[in-house]
Amino acid sequence: MRRAARWDGAVPLFESARHGHVPDVAEVRDLVDYVRKHRTAGSERPFEFVLGGATPPDAAKARDLIGPLRDAGATWWDERKVQTGPDLDRLPAVLRRVEAGPPPV
């Protein structure tokens, strides 16, 4: 993250928020603080924090979930799907998901 702090944004991964789970607000706040402390050249430019997860279908509940993340420093939200399974991190499972393409809308 020190290296990312030199540029203009990051899409951080959180061990506690794997594959569609929403990151913990305290972890996001800690990460944002860490990056801001390590900003050097160009620190006057905005730094984007792209977070993601699966939000509830109810708009009010989704706002209640994302709002604190925004307040902690997130600037973008990437809506995701919760994925599970023992082979989730294994290359063949990832390749199958990539090759299948997105689900129909």
N, C-alpha and C positions, 0 to 999 in steps of 0.2 A: 504494500500500500504506500510505502514511502516513494517508490518509483512512480506510482500512479498519481501521487500528489503533485508531481512536476507537470502534469498535463492538464486536461480539462474535464476528466470524469472517470468514473469506474462503475462496473457492474459487479459488486462484491457478492461472494457466496458465503453463506453462513452455515456452519456445520449443524446448527440447531434448526435450520429452516430448509430442509432438503426437498427438492423436487415438488415445488408448488406450495410448500408450507410458508406461511408469512413469517418474516424475521421478527425477533423480539425487539421491542422499541429500545430497551436499554442497550442492547448490542449495537443497534444502528446509531444511537446517540454517541456511544463510545467510539465507534468507527469514524463518524463524522468529525468528532473532536480530534481524534488522532490525525486524520488527514489534514485538517485545518492547521494543526500544530506544525506539520511537516511541509506545508506549502512554502515555496521559496519564490523563484522567478515566476512572474505571471500570476502571483497570488491575488492580484486585484481583479483578475478575470473570474467569472463564475465557475464553480466546480459542480458537475452533475453527478448525482448519486442515483443510479437506476436500481430500483428494488422491484421485487415481484413476488407473486404468490397467487393463490386461488382465493378470491373474495366470495362472500355469500351472495346469492342472487338478489337479496333485498338491498336496494340502494342505500337506505339509511344505515343498515348494518355494515355495508361495504365502506361507507364514509367513516363510520366509527372505527373501523379497522385501519384504514389508510390515513386518516387525519393525524393520529399521533406519530405515524412514520414521517409524514410531511413536516410536522412540527419538529421532529428530531433531525431533519435535514435532507430527507429524500426529495428529489426533484422530479423523478419520473416513476411511473408504475407500469410494470410489465405483467399483464394478467396471464396466469399460468394454470396448469391443470395438475392436481395432486397425482403423483405417480408412485406406485409401491411395487414391491416384489423383491425377491432375493437376488435376482440377476440385473436389477435396475442399472447398476454401474458397470456392468460387464459390456465389453465392446459389441458382441453380437446383438444384445438386446437394444443397445443404442442405435446400431446400424438398422435394425428392423424398423424402429420408430422413424428414423430419418428417411429410409427408403419408402415407407408407407405414405409419407407426406401428411399434410394437415388433414384433420377430419373435415367432412363436408359441412358447409355452413347452412 
